[in-house]
Amino acid sequence: MNELTKIDHRVQPYLFNVGYERWSRVFCRMKRTIFITSNIAESMNSTNKFARELPVRRLLEFLTKLMTQWTYENRKRATKSTELGKMYNKKFKKNMIASQNMTAIPSTDQLYTVVEGKRINIVDLGEGTCSCKRFQMNKLPCHMLGQL
């Protein structure tokens, strides 16, 4: 906060007035699992320290090779594991069981009407949305999406 005040003295009072929940992850009321905190810039900077002295063309070749290698390794690692974690696996299984009592009626390849008793929800696979709003909230398929 002191560093911000040195840059502009109006920042600190403004942030205090809008409330901590608007700018601090600690006080955020949303589920914090949706925040991605990886810092690709830091990874790139630490990896290419020596390459910064290269001529531009060689630097670009180095960065292209590095990103290609990272992408390949990450894709390879992602295809080996589908484990979500205990809590999310439990929710996913619960949703799968609940989805067995539903009927999915396709409107298009991406749009479905899901009927469960008297409840009707619209699922858009292209947009990744469900009219129940749970999928948009926690990014886990609700039991509506389990049926599709």
N, C-alpha and C positions, 0 to 999 in steps of 0.2 A: 504494500500500500504506500510506503514511503517513496518507492521508486516512481509510482504513478503520480504522486503529489508533486514530485520534482519536475515531471514533464508538464503537468497542468494541474493547478491547485483546485480546479472545479470538479475534477473527477471523483475525489473521495466523497464529498457531500452528495453528489449525484448518486453514486453507488449505494450509499447508506439510505438515501430516500427511496430508491426503487425496491429495496429489500434484498436480502442475501439470497433468497430462493431464485432470483432472476439471474444471478451471475456466479454463484458458488455451487459447485456440484455437491458439496456436503449438505447444503440446505435445500437442494432441489427436491420437489415433491414427486417428481416422476420416477419411474423405475430406473435406477442407475445402470442397469445392464444394457440399456440401449446406447450408451455413450461409448464411442470408440476412442480410446486414448493413445493408440500407438502413434509414434511420431516418425513418419517415414523420412522427414527431413534430417533428423538426427542420425538415423541409420545411414542415410546417404552420405552425410558429412563425415561420419567416422570411417566409412569404407573408402571414400575416394580422396582422402587427404593427399596422398602422394600424386594422384592423377591430376590434381588441379594445376600442376606445373607443366603439364603436357600441352602441346599445341592443340588448338581447338578441335581439329579433325580427330586426332588420337584420343582426346578426352571424350568426344561423342561416341567413338567406337568402344572405348572402355565402358562408358555408362550403358550403352546398348547391350553389350555382352553381359554386364552385371544384372541389368533388369531382366534380360532373357533367362539367365541362370536362376534368379530368384523366383520368377514366375513359374518356371519348370519345376523347381524344388517344392514350392508351395502347392502347386496343383497335384504333384505326386503325393505329398504328405496328406492333402485333403481327401484324396480318393481312398486312402488306406483307413481312415477313421470316420465313423459316423456317430460316435458317442457324444451325446449332448450333455452328460452330467446327470447325477442321480436325481436331482429335483426335476429337471426338465424331462428326463426319460419317464419319470412317474406321471407327470402331467400329460405327456404325449400318449402313454398307454391308456390313461383314463379317457382321453379324448377319442382314441381309437375305439374303445369299447362303447362309448356313448354314441359314436357315429353309426354303429350297426343298426340303430333304430330309425335311421333316416333314409330318405329317398332323394337322390340327386338327379335332377332333370336338366339335361344340357339345353341351353338356348343357342350357344355357339361353342366353338372349341375352347373359349376362355371364360364364358359366362354361364353360370349354373344357378338354378333355383333349387334350394334344399328345403325339403319338407320334413318336419318332425312333429307329428300330431297336428296341432293347430298353429304351430309356429312355422313361419316361412322366412327364409333368409336368402339373400342374393350374394353369390360368391363370384368375384372377378379374379381369375387366376393371373391374367395379364397385368393387372394393377396390384395384385397381392392384397386384396381387400375382401372383407365380409361385412354384411350389413349389421352383424352383431357387434362390430367394432373391437372385439377382443383380439383379433389377429393384428390389427393396426397398433394396439396398445403394447403387447408384449412380444410381438414378432414370432410367436409360436402358433402353429396351426390350431385353431379352435376345433371343436369336434365336428363343425360343419365341413371344414376342409379335409378332415380325415376320411370322409365318405367319398370324395372325388377321386 
